């Protein structure tokens, strides 16, 4: 069975500093990995995904994520955080024949 | 273009009542998904449609939950004899062809069962 872990419920970072939101997964075969962001009272918005190829994936709003197969991780990163990045972030995994499985979410707070 | 829309945005009902939640996917998307999101948790898969047929309904918690997509576009999630534990945000998503295609989410319907 597939599973996704986001080991931090909450991440606090000062504006202008780099941010990392962690994600690890468990899946048989080759996974497809996604990051979504959720603002208050809004649906999930797609940020980026890894399918194959370059392990560093660039996405919306300056976010990027690095796929690490040996560590089964797909951490979300941004070089310089903005206050407006404060939101709930979800990692998700997909494998053929299975369904999308989402992690529990990490709340990011960027402090001015 | 228009994104995924869901109606109503909020629904308050009494225990034992029947509710219907509607989802309008992105035009041309053949795949449609329903998820349930409880407070402090990630979306939990309920059902997946490919066209008009339910390709996977393994996430429906019990037979009180049912969903249809009769013309391959709009979908309705139906909950009979609602219980307080059904209270959650119900999210709909669509993707072009299903599989690993990116899913695009609607704003959700917040269901409260009193």
Interface residues (C-beta under 8 A of the other chain):
Chain A: X4 X32 X34 X36 X41 X42 X43 X44 X45 X46 X49 X51 X90 X92 X94 X96 X99 X100 X101 X102 X103 X104 X105
Chain B: X4 X33 X35 X40 X41 X42 X43 X44 X45 X48 X56 X58 X59 X91 X93 X99 X100 X102 X103 X104 X105 X106 X107 X108
